[in-house]
Amino acid sequence: MSDEFKLMVWRGDASGGAEVEYHVPAETGMVVLDALHYIEHNLAPDLAVRWNCKAAHCGSCSAEVNGEPKLLCKTRMDQYVGQTVTVRPMKTFPIIKDLVTDVSWNYKVAKEVPLLAPTAPAPFNMQQIDVDRIQEFHRCIECFLCQDTCHVLRDHAGQNKYFGPRYMIKIAEFEMHPMDGVDRVPLLAHEGGVGMCNVTKCCTEVCPQHIRITDNAIIPLKERVADRYYDPIKILLRRLGGKKDDVSEPKTHAVT
Amino acid sequence: MAQEMYETLDYDVLIIGAGGAGLRAAVEASEGTGLKVGVVTKSLLGKAHTVMAEGGAAASFGNLDAPDGWETHFYDTMRSGHFINNYRTVEIFAKEAPDRVLELESWGAVFDRTPEGRIMQRPFGAHTFRRLCHIGDHTGLELIRTMQYKAIHTNIDVFQEVTMTKMLVQNGRVVGAFGYFRADGRFVLFRARAIVLATGGWGRIYKVTSNSWESTGDGAALAFRAGADLMDMEMVQFHPTGMVWPPGVRGLLVTEGVRGEGGLLRNSEGERFMKTYDPERMELSSRDVVARSIFREVQAGRGTPHGGAWLDISHKGADYVKKKLPGMYEQFLTLADLDITKQPFEVAPTCHYTMGGLRVDAETCATNIAGLFAAGEVACGLHGANRLGGNSLSDLLVFGRRAGMGARDYAKATGQHAAIDESELRQEMDRVLEPFHRQGSVNPYHVHERLQELMTNYAGIMRSGDTLQEGLDKLLELKDEARSMSIGGSRVYNPGWHAVFDVENMLLLSEGIIRSALERKESRGAHWRTDFPDELPEWQTVNFVESFDGQTIRLRREPVNPMPDYLAQLFTYGKAPGLAKSEAGKESQV
């Protein structure tokens, strides 16, 4: 291993900034966050970088390393031997300072997701096989890397049209809960905007918890929406039954 | 210079800290009460140290071991705490934990299941029965995420990334708290009728630690300066199994769940050394015993290449390990290039939990300052001299709720917000901004590193009167030097600036630890003194309580309240009450 790493770290605030070069001594097994801490402790004490646990449990240290959305605490430096390591803040969210972005939009969306409303009081009788698929979604650490990489949010500023992958798995977690009694399909079809996702699976690729966001959450949720709003036989039956379609046309167009 | 401004925000109940205890308190204080409740956190919501808890939440459902019940949970907790716990706190805890866990289930937490469809419970160190409700090895994440969503759906305001620098007390009554928003350095005054502190522990004062950046003891230090009592400060838990290699991850937690699921400890000679120290409970002995055993093996020259012991779970098979310990599997694979389903790995003790903290009333979590409540790791009384694994998560729920109730009732009975002393705030703003103007060039990060080194060497897992005294002298020197901590840059999201206050808090609490450790002239639980290696009966009736007048820490002895008969009786069977009862039951069936 080389004796030191060269890092280019984006420094600045909402008014602008630039990459600044730093040199950091190499240590066995070090991660990008270790290198940034070296900079913070010795070269630039006001370098802003979020972190809490340094164990990939909390999802605070999200940023973009050589262009890829990553957790800084889980990204090993030794994979970049001989290269410059460029660290930039998440692009999708407004800059506060350096590597710290304003992720408050996510917390606003979180309030829109109706909680579990159990059909019976706890203790629940549920089989492991019935909860396996939702437990996958419970591994989410809310690092928002999926939100960062989702091109509806990243390239098309679709924040007012789509909750983003994080909240699709949050909704799926409740929707697929064996004891849940709430109908979130209209929310998904309208405000949630599940139709905006065009299944490129970028979110799944960047998920540090390896949650199969697209396959296991978004696609099944899309199916629920399609089943409700687009099943021709059901539409026919509803009309024959004299009932009006109870909901307006959901958003359909995906961003390409 | 233009006069500094600050924003004023009024709340009936202010919660400082948004981990499990803070969020549970917020829900209790706000739901159906009509009170205005605010939550302040120094991180983003959902990132608090609670997220790091892995193994589970202890509650005596007896889903797998029917004889379990609150009596046995009480018995295990008192015994592991070496009887300096507040018995009433433990009693409430053991009785209420199951209800709190079920509440969590109804709010959306999804625990692993038994074949009968009930909550699965795993064995853990020094718990008589299988008792830890869990979801794989990320139970803390489950708890905080569930509480986070529950809380944001009640009518509370959350303020993220705020540094609190001062607790405001008038005439013995809390009236508010002062601090600044990290994002832009703006000052903020929270006026409050009641405040709940749920700010966690101070494990960051040690070099090798499993604690996240947050655990700098801010709430304990703020309350201590404002006149609140601290208790049992000498009691610091070292978890037996932290990662050892590579250097960057040293101290990172390896869940006790590895041993709970059948993991075996061996020394460099391949020997299961726990048979020397606790042949009955072996790997599932209490944390203080296992941590000391590993430490002793290393000292005796039987350590692993990087100074630890081997832990091995590979015999359980890859599928099982990946299902029950997915986080551990991933953690070692990513950070240490090691597959724990195939090979043993190195572990060594790491600072994990501070049993000491604010002295609180068992029923209401009230401190000695009127209107100030505390719950979770920042509070003291439940764990005694050593915390049982799994008791922390249920602690957050049981006493988070009770602190919320205490604060709610106090706030309802309290009149208007008190007028705040303007000059006190002016002084505080000057103090907080001083590091930008100081001539000195002492780097706060470097002071922190030296503090960690010092506390590890002189007041760590192994202590003696001599090392503690030497540590205290060095600490006071460092404290002196730290008065010159300075920082450049602006007030906008400046971590170096924030670090100044973290370090000040840790320096104060470190002194509290050493002074208390010097006085306890015995070994008890996590407090291990080589000059007094035995546990002595005369110390079993003593808690050390500390108070601070702004200059000096004063230490006094307070008697441990004796248990009433119906609880004392639980210790007379020669074994855990649940075991005694089930055996008696078997005999009567015959």
Interface residues (C-beta under 8 A of the other chain):
Chain A: D13 E27 T28 G29 M30 V31 D34 E40 H41 N42 P45 D46 L47 A48 V49 R50 W51 N52 C53 K54 A55 A56 H57 C58 G59 S60 K74 R76 I96 K97 D98 V100 D102 V103 S104 Y107 A110 K111 V113 L115 L116 P118 P121 A122 P123 F124 N125 M126 Q127 Q128 V131 I134 Q135 H138 R139 C140 I141 E142 K170 E173 F174 H177 H210
Chain B: S43 L44 L45 G46 K47 A48 H49 V51 M52 L102 E103 E105 S106 W107 G108 V110 D112 R113 P115 E116 G117 R118 I119 M120 I135 G136 H138 G140 L141 E142 R145 Y149 K150 I152 H153 V158 Q160 A183 S212 W213 E214 W245 P246 P247 G248 V249 L252 L253 P326 G327 E330 Q331 T334 L335 A336 D337 N443 P444 Y445 H446 E449 I487 G488 G489 S490 V492 Y493 N494 P495 G496 W497 A499
